[in-house]
Amino acid sequence: MRLPLPQFAIDNRHSHHFAEIIETTSTEFLAQCLEPEDLSFPPMPPFGSWVCAVDEESGNQVYAVVYHATTMPIDSVHRAVALGLSLEALREEQPQIFSMLKTEFRAAIVGFKEKSINSNNGRVYQYLPPRPPQIHQAVNHCQAEAIIEFTEELDFLRTLLFISGAPVDSLAAAAIRGVYQLRKHDREWLIRAGRHLSMLLKDDYDRLRFILSQIHP
């Protein structure tokens, strides 16, 4: 049986804290979702959603976009098998199933907010931080206000379009779509995002059209 980590006791967990970094690099991190209180699978973060983690040494708030997520058995030797049961039946007949699975996701780092010594309004940068958040650091869902502040500039789109091993066109579209909704359908921002994409993709009109077709004003 999988035991919850003591530092992530439910009573001490921040409301937006839902995962823990288990692998980290300069450009991205791999995180494992924390176990829910009830018999259910850890909620998988949506493709293109925004997450953040603090580099505790520098105090920088690091922002990242989820580009891959998976649920799998903890035991890497044995694969999950089809049982033909509903989730409710699983809870009744096979409750141990929920403690034998883990949900992990990869998130590409797109920038950071510098810790400010004199105020709470540190400067935002849309490039890689000096160092990523460290292993075992908490991963939080980004609050809407933080995402809106970060996406005032659009250089993060370049980072998304050049992630290796990811469906980058769909990722860029998902990220733009999510921000557009958070900004309460700010059409001026959406037009700026479209123009920025056009500049990044230059004469690749097919890719631009494919990305824009996935955004619904």
The 8 nearest C-alpha neighbors of each residue, nearest first, counted from 0:
[[1, 98, 2, 99, 95, 96, 97, 3],
 [2, 0, 98, 3, 99, 73, 100, 4],
 [1, 3, 0, 4, 98, 5, 34, 99],
 [4, 2, 5, 1, 34, 7, 8, 33],
 [3, 5, 7, 6, 2, 8, 33, 1],
 [6, 4, 7, 8, 3, 2, 9, 11],
 [7, 5, 4, 8, 11, 12, 3, 9],
 [8, 6, 5, 4, 12, 9, 11, 3],
 [7, 9, 5, 10, 11, 6, 12, 4],
 [8, 10, 12, 11, 7, 36, 13, 35],
 [9, 11, 8, 12, 7, 13, 14, 6],
 [12, 10, 9, 8, 13, 7, 6, 14],
 [11, 13, 9, 10, 7, 16, 8, 14],
 [14, 12, 16, 15, 11, 139, 17, 9],
 [13, 15, 16, 12, 17, 139, 140, 11],
 [16, 14, 139, 140, 13, 17, 141, 142],
 [17, 15, 139, 13, 14, 138, 18, 12],
 [16, 18, 33, 32, 139, 15, 138, 140],
 [19, 17, 32, 138, 33, 31, 30, 137],
 [18, 20, 137, 30, 31, 138, 135, 136],
 [19, 21, 30, 135, 134, 136, 22, 29],
 [20, 22, 30, 134, 29, 135, 19, 31],
 [23, 21, 29, 28, 20, 134, 30, 24],
 [22, 24, 28, 134, 29, 27, 133, 21],
 [25, 23, 27, 26, 28, 131, 22, 130],
 [24, 26, 131, 27, 130, 23, 127, 128],
 [27, 25, 108, 24, 107, 127, 28, 131],
 [28, 26, 107, 108, 24, 106, 25, 23],
 [27, 29, 23, 106, 22, 105, 24, 30],
 [28, 30, 105, 22, 104, 21, 20, 23],
 [31, 29, 20, 19, 21, 104, 103, 18],
 [32, 30, 103, 18, 19, 102, 20, 33],
 [33, 31, 18, 102, 17, 103, 41, 19],
 [34, 32, 18, 17, 31, 35, 41, 19],
 [33, 35, 41, 32, 36, 3, 40, 98],
 [36, 34, 37, 41, 33, 39, 40, 38],
 [35, 37, 34, 38, 9, 39, 33, 41],
 [36, 38, 35, 39, 34, 40, 97, 90],
 [39, 37, 97, 90, 36, 94, 40, 35],
 [40, 38, 37, 97, 41, 35, 90, 86],
 [39, 41, 42, 97, 38, 35, 34, 100],
 [40, 42, 34, 35, 32, 102, 43, 39],
 [43, 41, 40, 44, 32, 102, 35, 39],
 [42, 44, 41, 45, 102, 68, 32, 69],
 [45, 43, 42, 46, 48, 65, 68, 104],
 [46, 44, 48, 47, 43, 65, 68, 66],
 [45, 47, 66, 48, 65, 44, 67, 173],
 [46, 48, 174, 173, 65, 170, 64, 66],
 [49, 47, 45, 65, 46, 64, 174, 50],
 [48, 50, 64, 141, 63, 65, 140, 47],
 [51, 49, 140, 141, 63, 139, 62, 64],
 [50, 52, 62, 139, 61, 138, 141, 63],
 [53, 51, 138, 61, 60, 137, 132, 139],
 [54, 52, 60, 55, 59, 132, 61, 58],
 [53, 55, 132, 58, 59, 56, 57, 133],
 [54, 56, 58, 53, 57, 59, 132, 133],
 [57, 55, 54, 58, 59, 53, 132, 133],
 [58, 56, 59, 55, 54, 114, 113, 53],
 [57, 59, 55, 114, 54, 56, 53, 60],
 [60, 58, 113, 114, 57, 54, 112, 53],
 [59, 61, 53, 112, 111, 52, 58, 54],
 [60, 62, 111, 52, 51, 53, 59, 110],
 [63, 61, 51, 110, 111, 108, 109, 50],
 [62, 64, 108, 107, 109, 50, 106, 49],
 [65, 63, 49, 106, 107, 48, 47, 50],
 [66, 64, 106, 47, 48, 46, 105, 67],
 [65, 67, 46, 106, 47, 105, 64, 165],
 [68, 66, 105, 104, 65, 46, 69, 106],
 [69, 67, 104, 103, 105, 43, 66, 70],
 [68, 70, 103, 102, 104, 71, 67, 43],
 [71, 69, 102, 101, 103, 100, 68, 72],
 [70, 72, 100, 101, 69, 73, 102, 79],
 [73, 71, 100, 74, 99, 101, 75, 79],
 [72, 74, 100, 99, 101, 75, 71, 98],
 [73, 75, 72, 76, 77, 99, 78, 100],
 [74, 76, 77, 73, 72, 78, 71, 79],
 [77, 75, 74, 78, 72, 73, 79, 71],
 [76, 78, 75, 74, 79, 72, 73, 80],
 [79, 77, 80, 72, 76, 75, 71, 74],
 [78, 80, 72, 77, 81, 71, 100, 82],
 [81, 79, 82, 78, 77, 83, 72, 96],
 [80, 82, 83, 79, 84, 78, 85, 89],
 [83, 81, 84, 80, 89, 85, 79, 93],
 [82, 84, 81, 85, 89, 80, 88, 86],
 [85, 83, 82, 88, 89, 86, 87, 81],
 [84, 86, 88, 87, 89, 83, 90, 82],
 [87, 85, 89, 88, 90, 84, 39, 91],
 [86, 88, 90, 85, 89, 91, 84, 92],
 [89, 87, 91, 85, 90, 86, 84, 92],
 [90, 88, 93, 86, 92, 87, 91, 94],
 [89, 91, 94, 87, 88, 93, 92, 86],
 [92, 90, 88, 89, 93, 94, 87, 86],
 [91, 93, 89, 88, 90, 94, 87, 95],
 [94, 92, 89, 95, 96, 90, 91, 88],
 [93, 95, 90, 96, 89, 97, 92, 91],
 [96, 94, 97, 93, 98, 99, 0, 90],
 [97, 95, 99, 94, 98, 93, 100, 89],
 [96, 98, 95, 99, 100, 94, 40, 39],
 [97, 99, 1, 95, 96, 100, 0, 101],
 [98, 100, 96, 97, 73, 72, 95, 1],
 [101, 99, 72, 73, 71, 98, 97, 70],
 [100, 102, 70, 71, 73, 72, 103, 99],
 [103, 101, 70, 32, 69, 31, 41, 71],
 [102, 104, 31, 69, 30, 68, 32, 70],
 [103, 105, 68, 67, 30, 29, 69, 106],
 [106, 104, 29, 67, 28, 65, 66, 68],
 [105, 107, 65, 64, 63, 27, 28, 66],
 [106, 108, 27, 63, 64, 26, 109, 65],
 [109, 107, 63, 27, 26, 62, 110, 106],
 [110, 108, 63, 155, 62, 126, 125, 107],
 [111, 109, 125, 126, 127, 62, 124, 108],
 [110, 112, 61, 60, 124, 62, 123, 128],
 [113, 111, 123, 60, 59, 122, 121, 124],
 [112, 114, 59, 121, 122, 115, 123, 111],
 [113, 115, 59, 121, 58, 112, 116, 60],
 [114, 116, 121, 118, 117, 119, 113, 120],
 [115, 117, 118, 114, 119, 121, 120, 113],
 [116, 118, 115, 119, 120, 121, 114, 113],
 [119, 117, 120, 115, 116, 121, 114, 122],
 [118, 120, 121, 115, 117, 114, 116, 122],
 [121, 119, 118, 115, 122, 114, 117, 113],
 [120, 122, 115, 113, 114, 119, 112, 123],
 [121, 123, 113, 112, 120, 124, 115, 114],
 [122, 124, 112, 111, 113, 121, 149, 125],
 [125, 123, 111, 110, 126, 112, 122, 113],
 [126, 124, 110, 155, 109, 154, 111, 123],
 [125, 127, 110, 124, 109, 128, 111, 155],
 [126, 128, 110, 109, 129, 108, 26, 125],
 [127, 129, 130, 111, 131, 110, 126, 61],
 [130, 128, 127, 131, 25, 57, 59, 126],
 [129, 131, 128, 25, 132, 54, 127, 133],
 [130, 132, 25, 133, 128, 54, 24, 129],
 [133, 131, 54, 53, 52, 136, 130, 134],
 [134, 132, 136, 131, 54, 135, 23, 20],
 [133, 135, 20, 21, 136, 22, 23, 132],
 [136, 134, 20, 19, 21, 133, 137, 22],
 [137, 135, 20, 134, 19, 133, 138, 132],
 [136, 138, 19, 18, 52, 16, 139, 135],
 [139, 137, 52, 18, 19, 16, 51, 17],
 [140, 138, 16, 15, 51, 50, 17, 141],
 [139, 141, 50, 15, 142, 51, 49, 16],
 [142, 140, 50, 49, 51, 139, 143, 145],
 [141, 143, 145, 144, 140, 146, 15, 49],
 [142, 144, 146, 145, 147, 181, 141, 182],
 [143, 145, 147, 146, 142, 148, 141, 149],
 [144, 146, 148, 142, 143, 147, 149, 141],
 [147, 145, 149, 143, 148, 144, 150, 142],
 [148, 146, 144, 150, 145, 149, 143, 151],
 [147, 149, 145, 146, 150, 151, 144, 123],
 [148, 150, 146, 147, 151, 145, 123, 152],
 [151, 149, 152, 147, 148, 153, 146, 178],
 [150, 152, 149, 148, 147, 153, 188, 146],
 [151, 153, 150, 154, 149, 155, 125, 148],
 [154, 152, 155, 156, 150, 151, 192, 195],
 [153, 155, 156, 157, 152, 125, 158, 126],
 [156, 154, 158, 153, 157, 109, 125, 159],
 [157, 155, 159, 154, 158, 153, 160, 171],
 [158, 156, 160, 155, 159, 154, 161, 199],
 [159, 157, 155, 156, 161, 160, 109, 162],
 [158, 160, 156, 157, 161, 162, 171, 167],
 [159, 161, 167, 157, 158, 162, 156, 168],
 [160, 162, 158, 159, 163, 157, 167, 165],
 [163, 161, 159, 160, 165, 164, 167, 158],
 [162, 164, 165, 161, 167, 166, 160, 159],
 [163, 165, 162, 166, 167, 161, 66, 67],
 [164, 166, 167, 163, 162, 66, 67, 170],
 [167, 165, 169, 168, 170, 164, 66, 162],
 [166, 168, 170, 160, 165, 169, 171, 159],
 [169, 167, 171, 170, 210, 166, 172, 160],
 [168, 170, 172, 167, 171, 166, 173, 210],
 [171, 169, 167, 173, 168, 172, 47, 166],
 [170, 172, 174, 168, 173, 169, 159, 167],
 [171, 173, 169, 175, 170, 210, 174, 176],
 [174, 172, 47, 176, 170, 171, 175, 169],
 [173, 175, 47, 171, 177, 176, 172, 170],
 [176, 174, 172, 178, 177, 173, 179, 171],
 [175, 177, 173, 179, 174, 178, 214, 172],
 [178, 176, 174, 180, 179, 175, 173, 181],
 [179, 177, 181, 175, 180, 176, 182, 174],
 [178, 180, 176, 182, 184, 177, 181, 175],
 [179, 181, 183, 177, 182, 178, 184, 176],
 [182, 180, 178, 183, 179, 177, 143, 147],
 [181, 183, 179, 180, 184, 185, 178, 147],
 [184, 182, 180, 181, 185, 179, 178, 186],
 [185, 183, 179, 180, 182, 186, 216, 181],
 [184, 186, 188, 182, 187, 183, 179, 189],
 [185, 187, 189, 188, 184, 190, 216, 179],
 [186, 188, 190, 189, 185, 191, 192, 184],
 [187, 189, 191, 186, 190, 185, 192, 179],
 [190, 188, 186, 192, 191, 187, 193, 185],
 [189, 191, 193, 187, 192, 188, 186, 194],
 [190, 192, 188, 194, 189, 193, 195, 187],
 [193, 191, 189, 195, 190, 194, 196, 188],
 [194, 192, 190, 196, 195, 191, 189, 197],
 [195, 193, 197, 191, 196, 192, 190, 198],
 [194, 196, 192, 198, 197, 193, 191, 199],
 [197, 195, 199, 193, 198, 194, 200, 192],
 [198, 196, 194, 200, 195, 199, 201, 193],
 [197, 199, 201, 195, 196, 200, 194, 202],
 [200, 198, 196, 197, 201, 195, 157, 156],
 [199, 201, 197, 203, 198, 196, 202, 207],
 [200, 202, 198, 199, 203, 197, 204, 196],
 [203, 201, 204, 200, 197, 198, 205, 207],
 [204, 202, 200, 205, 206, 201, 207, 197],
 [203, 205, 207, 206, 202, 208, 200, 201],
 [204, 206, 208, 207, 203, 209, 202, 210],
 [207, 205, 209, 208, 204, 203, 210, 168],
 [208, 206, 204, 210, 209, 205, 211, 203],
 [207, 209, 211, 205, 206, 210, 212, 204],
 [210, 208, 206, 212, 207, 211, 205, 213],
 [211, 209, 207, 172, 212, 208, 213, 168],
 [210, 212, 208, 214, 213, 209, 207, 172],
 [211, 213, 209, 210, 214, 208, 215, 207],
 [214, 212, 211, 210, 172, 215, 209, 169],
 [215, 213, 211, 212, 176, 172, 216, 210],
 [214, 216, 213, 176, 212, 211, 179, 184],
 [215, 214, 184, 186, 189, 179, 176, 185]]
